[in-house]
Amino acid sequence: MDLQQREQQQLDLLATRMQNDLTTLALQQSQLTGAQSGQGGQALSVGQALLAQLKSTKAVGRLVIDLDQIVGDKANGENDVVLRDGDELFVPKQRQEVTVIGEVQTTTSHLYHGGLSRNDYIAQSGGFTRKADKKQIYVVHANGGVVANTSKRWFGSTGHMEPGDTIVVPLDTERLPALPLWQAVTQIIYNVAIAAAAVNSF
């Protein structure tokens, strides 16, 4: 089984688990009344939308590597990568833009400027929506590496940006009666979409 097949297997398993959680939530929601019923219905609607996106998400099978480190590690081969028939090596193009996706007013790409921070690019996209999780923002670099909002590499809340970066503003699942998988599902959907877009841009 190759990497893409293993990733798809995990996506399918996650969709099954989320379907089970939604079934449980639907049963609980049917017993609520008044304001609680409305909130439960909203949570169920969001969950069903996430499940639909998850089911339509196809694994890319992309493995992120540090090519410079591998080439320079001829002495012991510790970081070597074993290739199989059908594998392809993609070297990202030099990019000129920073992309902002997720819970912002306008999902778009902006021409990179060295003096702009993560929050500056978010502001250029119209700012956050009411459903944005401002504490869980993360950045996907052009090589596929991810830097989370809580990483020590962030300087305050600004964040150092590079050409080709994608800023991801996830859905704030804590504002609704939360399913344990929701935050993981939103991050997976965003990351797979970014990976697919990156591969298609070569």
Secondary structure, 3 states (H helix, E strand, C coil): CCHHHHHHHHHHHHHHHHHHHHHHHHHHHCCCCHHHHHHHHHHHHHHHHHHHHHHHCCCCCCCCCCHHHHHCCCCCCCCCCCCCCCCCCCCCCCCCEEEEEECECCCEEEECCCCCCHHHHHHHCCCECCCECCCCCEEECCCCCEEECCCCCCCCCCCCCCCCCEEEECECHHHCCCCCCHHHHHHHHHHHHHHHHHHHCC
